Amino acid sequence: MENHKYAVVDIETTGHSSTNGDRIIQLAIVFIENNKIVNTYTTFINPEKPIPLFIQDLTNIADRDVQHAPIFEDIGQEVLDKLQDYIFVAHNIHFDLPFLQKELKRVGLPKLVCKTMDTVEFTKLMFPNLYSYKLQDIAGELEIGLESAHRADDDALATAHLLLKCMEQLTKLPLKTIELLHKRSFHLKSNLSILFFEVLVRKRGELSPEKFLTFRGIPVKETAKEILSETELVSFPQTKEMKIELFSKNIPNFEEREGQFELMDQIQAALANKSEIVCEAETGIGKTLGYLLPAVLYSFKMKKPVIISTYTTHLIDQLVGEEIPKINAILETNVKVATLKGMHHYIDLFSFWQQVKLEDESYDETFTIMQILVWLTLTEDGDLTELNVSGGGQLFVDKIRRGSLSNIKEVGENDFYERALRKSNNCHILVTNHAMVMNDQERKQPLLTSGCAMVVDEAHQMIHASMSRGERIFSYTNWKYVLGQFGTLDTEQLLQKLELLQVPLSIQIQLEKQYVETIEKFDRAISYVIDAFLQKSNRNGKSTKKMMALEDLDLEHTIFRSVANSIQVFIFSTKSMIDSYSKHVEEEKLQSFINEWQYWIRELAIKVSEWDEIFLQNRGTEARWLEMDTRSIPGSLTVIKRPLNYQEDIKNALMPHRELGAVIWTSGTITVPSNRNFITSQLGLGSDIPIYQYKAASDYYNGAELLIVENMPDIKQVSQSDYIEAVAEAVVQTVLVSEGRCFVLFTSQDMLRKTVELIQDTNLLDDYMLFAQGMTSGSRMRLLKSFQRFSKSVLFGTNSFWEGVDVPGDALSVIIMVRLPFSSPDDPLFKKRADLITKNGQNPFSSYSLPEAVLRFRQGFGRLIRSSADKGVFIVLDRRIETKSYGRDFLQAIPNIPVKKVSLENMVLELENWYTNEG
């Protein structure tokens, strides 16, 4: 590395396209020699045009800053001279370098000829488990100073430090990993192979031992075997004074929370009595510590783990990374924690080794293999959700997931899933997820019966876990992808490669014939479904996104049975052929090819089983419906089947834990005023199981108020476009006053999209970052992170978005609820459920629709105030909250805060006064 010199460059511009007239407004270069920063160069540049407002907001560079700066023509030659003989480095080089090259060409200067390195590519390789590769996020994660993001001087300096961090990380990798990386590095988009080679040469000259396990030549991090040491028994602090003393001693600035100590006492009593209870603890109680303290002390006493189940990976990480350390500090101990997820979360090392031996088919595959090689030297758990890979990389990751048929004998003690199982039997707290709890009932030897008690956090989400377990989804694009792997004899897919096994041509032709017949039958079935769907749905509105119950299409089963039979014949033929021709194969390359065949045959078998369940089985206890966007036919076609009854499923999953000890259900929202048992009955819990409620302190919500906009049009009295126009105006007015930090919650993805498009068309919020579920790419957590990064930002989401979202502090100050969150009466799942409720002699509105909406309303409000210091306004645009008798159910479900009815104009004044007063 000492032999090369690096010029780390960053530019700020008026926009993304030099060709369309955008210009550079700031340029910075940081020079690195011998692994040290030796010089810097920075200058503003006059773009000879106004800087757009959103660029000024992003960069904090205004027109006055560049007014007297040189134009690019004056400094172009100087910049070109400075960059000669250096390796050009940038964070996302595909923007900075082409833009600079176009500017050089524009002013008549020659092209910069240089080697390049992209720190996005380098960082993704060296730190494959970061949640984001935006420079600002990386700087935070790796503790790199970055004073003003999106200023070229600060960004270039941070990028230079990032380059040095990546180089340092590369030198820490084991020799064998670097050899494997170097072999593939020539396929990268920038010249990183230079670095890999230099480090490789140096490493080969070192004799220092490396502390890594290896699996077939692939280095894997060695984890210390933890022994569960004897813990000094600490008695549960029985009195309030004892609790205050314990917490105050080890938590700086500890504030007693009303209800938290009562929650602890109740859970402690349930654990001691091995009873089952439900605890609803509002935000502000400190629910997690409230159950963790008694759970840990009970585990110490029983010498067995307490199992804690929660809903998402994010919540598991929060529990392990943030809450357990607090307990360690309070008790001055070291709580041993294990996490256990479903088998498919973990890497199958044997499958990965086989893939490494093959030749890569794409850049994504090459890059993902390189990321995993580095990750294996870093990961403690082998949990594939730690990896941050591209969309194409995700397809590769799916190939190397641990499955029940994985060749574990080959892996032995290095198998991460087996490691997790051993650890789960040797801990105080075993953290898992609801899906794992639900699926444990299917295992011959359940994995979660080693505990002495169970805490079910986010208890209401156990319903979704059961629903997901029974859900089956047909996706046209996914099916086409799986079917496309086999191909025909004139395509470079699996069938053509059979000649490698010396399969006779006659058999190849026979298999191709079966395959083509299968594809034709599949395509006919899909056309049949789409034609029937479009004929029925043409009468239902102008929306391009449509959904309909499968039963409403009156489809004949024969065509679906024909597809299933054809696929099963193809599976049988290919499996028999592969089994017979693979018996004597010893060559590694051919063995990998056979494994690939076997993988895709298994995938096809899973698909045909789902096809059978979705199209050919109807027990009447599920809802089945189609969804499609008419702008993308057939690609958008999806058919979903979801169970309506899950009480028995949840009961069966929890039965073993009830026999072992206490079961504690806890959540921030589990009741509604009109129906206390709305959620617990869906969880299969009897009315005899007590529900305890813990409210936050009376002053916790002092910073909140609710505004009802009383002059919004009634959606039933005006057209949808008029209503959307009114919503868009309310959103724009609110955002302009609050300066962003705003959630807008919809009940319909279609209305969300149309509202966002209208706001974008008006250009009134051009100075704000707009993030929209279903429109902005990325996961829910990624959208949330992006929203938090910008002060002037707005996040648009639907019902499904706000559950479990936590936005502490100033990141969120306004929530706008566009409509009360009732399920759409046209939703096939809701219709099916309503039919069943009616058959049972109940009113679907009062016994299901209303309590479900009230619960969502509570959850929506719960996003606003996450600490006693938070300030926030909850705005309801739906007049039904005041005009309908059930409106009071919604208002009674939230804490006692000021409620004001205002016109849209007065709402703006109210917000202005509120912000002025909060100053």
PyMOL commands that set and color helices and strands:
alter all, ss='L'
color gray80, all
select helices_A, chain A and resi 53-59+63-66+72-83+93-106+119-126+135-141+152-172+175-187+193-204+240-250+260-273+287-302+313-331+343-345+349-357+363-375+384-386+391-399+408-414+416-424+434-442+459-470+476-484+496-501+505-537+550-553+558-581+588-616+647-660+678-682+720-738+749-762+780-789+799-802+809-811+828-839+844-862+880-883+887-892+904-918
alter helices_A, ss='H'
color red, helices_A
select strands_A, chain A and resi 5-13+24-33+36-44+87-90+116-118+212-215+218-221+276-281+306-310+337-340+429-433+453-456+472-475+545-549+622-629+638-643+663-667+691-694+704-709+742-746+769-772+793-798+814-817+872-876+899-902
alter strands_A, ss='S'
color yellow, strands_A
deselect
rebuild
show_as cartoon
